[in-house]
Amino acid sequence: MNALPDRTLIDVHIHVAPAHLEYLAQIMEANHLVSVVNLGVLEQAGAPFEEGMRAFRKVLGDRMVYFPAPDFRDVAPGFGERMADELERKVHAGAGGLKIFKSLGLHEKDAEGRLIPVDDPRLDPLWARAGELGVPVLIHSSDVLAHFQPLDEHNEQREALTRFPDWHVYGDQFPGHDDLLEQRNRVIARHPGTTFIGAHVGMYYERLDIVDAWLDHFPNFYVDTAASIVQLGRHPLDQVRAFFSKHQDRIVFGTDLVLGGFADKDEGRPWEFKRIGYDYSQVDRLYYETNERQLRHPGYPVFGDWLVDGIGLPQEVLDKLYVENAWRLIPALQC
Ligand SMILES: [Zn+2]
């Protein structure tokens, strides 16, 4: 049924463990993915960096760029400086950027047991070093708005939060949704020489007017589209098209494809997200490239049981979204 032309894509937001690289190679082949950016999987699994990089290169050569995540198990005094040194070492060994998971600000604690805010000055050496090294920081701060709300029958992410209870961050022990984004924005403002890519449309895809203002305000801020169609698809079509058109140089394409890690928990269960999420032409591309109506978004129905209409972006905007912006922002892609 789908008559989309072949198109070159770069996915800047995936999490694929070394055990699943052969499968990823098949997915890339089938979807014309020339390159991917793999985020933080080695550190999350406690796997050695060099070994992981060897595995990535063996299967995918220079078609996979890897962004390591800092190790928040080491929070003794001087941790920011050590994280910066560790980033530098990994960049010299082939890493292409830095990944920050949403756990910073929400769960990571310092040696005294206090939450480390995203804008904790002790982390300034890390952000500065990324800028000096010329590598971008792909940062996920805060989370889906509904994750901060009570888990009752009104919560639109009830299905997802029931499957992943750790994602629910409602209550006094957690900072608020907007507080976390303000913390992140203070970091972006303090480090104008560092490129920041805000995951999930800057983690405010529920409010494109706010993301629009951030993009206007911070020239070193960019956003990716990982796992975002579910919420992008709820705004009026004209508003979404205007957003992608106005910021066509600032948005990079990503999906949040997960193989291994938390996806393994779902092994053997009929999780629709996994099945339809691997065919880019059946989900993401239909949304961005066509005006087809009533599409299932990639996370349907677990992350939202509603349908979305395609936004049919023009060719030149698609080229930037899919390929050109990623090449410009992530130098390691251009090997
Ligand atoms: Zn992700």
Boltz pocket constraint, residues with backbone or C-beta under 6 A from the ligand:
constraints:
  - pocket:
      binder: B
      contacts: [[A, 13], [A, 14], [A, 15], [A, 226], [A, 256]]
      max_distance: 6.0
